[in-house]
Amino acid sequence: MDKRFLDKVVDMIVRETEMDYEKERAYTPFYSYIPYYSLSSFFYHYRSSFTKHCNNVYGLNIQEIEYVWEEYRRIIKDKIENNG
């Protein structure tokens, strides 16, 4: 697993995720928009869409997707909790 490549994938997905802090929504490349008033809901319900996106667009396997998901989740959680 090339973590440099995976980190670039994380960066790309984060850059493609637009946060609307007023409406508490995130617009992502793997799902049109996601309400995030509940962090647990945000990360639980859209995992399968994220997995499909990473596999279809970047050709990642399950272990690579797991790494990208954890990094993405950490960054987005920080953005939500700190409003950017």
C-alpha positions as CSV (number, residue, x, y, z in Angstrom):
1,M,0.0,0.0,0.0
2,D,1.5,3.3,-1.1
3,K,0.5,5.8,1.6
4,R,1.7,8.8,-0.4
5,F,-0.9,7.9,-3.1
6,L,-3.6,7.2,-0.5
7,D,-2.9,10.5,1.2
8,K,-3.4,12.2,-2.2
9,V,-6.7,10.4,-2.6
10,V,-7.7,11.7,0.9
11,D,-6.7,15.2,0.0
12,M,-8.7,15.0,-3.3
13,I,-11.9,13.8,-1.6
14,V,-11.5,16.4,1.2
15,R,-11.1,19.2,-1.4
16,E,-14.1,17.9,-3.3
17,T,-16.2,18.0,-0.1
18,E,-17.9,21.3,0.4
19,M,-19.1,22.2,3.8
20,D,-22.3,24.3,4.4
21,Y,-22.0,25.2,8.1
22,E,-25.2,27.1,8.2
23,K,-27.4,24.3,6.8
24,E,-25.2,21.6,8.5
25,R,-24.6,19.8,5.2
26,A,-21.6,18.4,3.4
27,Y,-21.6,18.1,-0.4
28,T,-19.4,15.2,-1.3
29,P,-18.2,13.5,-4.5
30,F,-19.6,10.2,-3.4
31,Y,-23.1,11.4,-2.4
32,S,-24.9,14.6,-3.5
33,Y,-25.3,16.1,0.0
34,I,-25.2,14.7,3.5
35,P,-26.7,16.3,6.6
36,Y,-24.3,16.2,9.4
37,Y,-26.3,17.3,12.4
38,S,-25.3,14.0,13.9
39,L,-21.7,13.0,13.3
40,S,-22.5,9.3,13.9
41,S,-25.2,9.4,11.3
42,F,-22.9,11.2,8.8
43,F,-20.2,8.5,9.1
44,Y,-22.4,5.5,9.5
45,H,-25.0,6.0,6.7
46,Y,-22.6,7.0,3.9
47,R,-19.8,4.6,4.3
48,S,-21.0,2.3,1.5
49,S,-21.2,5.1,-1.0
50,F,-17.7,6.2,0.0
51,T,-16.4,2.6,-0.5
52,K,-18.0,2.4,-3.9
53,H,-16.6,5.8,-4.9
54,C,-13.1,4.8,-3.8
55,N,-13.2,1.5,-5.6
56,N,-14.8,2.9,-8.9
57,V,-12.8,6.1,-9.2
58,Y,-9.4,5.2,-7.6
59,G,-9.4,1.4,-7.9
60,L,-8.7,1.0,-4.2
61,N,-9.0,-2.3,-2.4
62,I,-10.6,-2.8,1.0
63,Q,-7.5,-2.2,3.1
64,E,-6.7,1.0,1.1
65,I,-10.3,2.2,1.4
66,E,-10.2,1.6,5.2
67,Y,-7.1,3.8,5.5
68,V,-8.6,6.6,3.3
69,W,-11.9,6.4,5.2
70,E,-10.3,6.8,8.6
71,E,-8.2,9.8,7.4
72,Y,-11.2,11.4,5.6
73,R,-13.4,10.8,8.7
74,R,-10.8,12.4,11.0
75,I,-10.4,15.5,8.8
76,I,-14.1,16.0,8.2
77,K,-14.9,15.5,11.9
78,D,-12.4,18.2,12.8
79,K,-13.9,20.5,10.2
80,I,-17.5,20.0,11.5
81,E,-16.5,20.4,15.1
82,N,-14.5,23.6,14.4
83,N,-16.6,25.0,11.6
84,G,-13.8,24.8,9.1
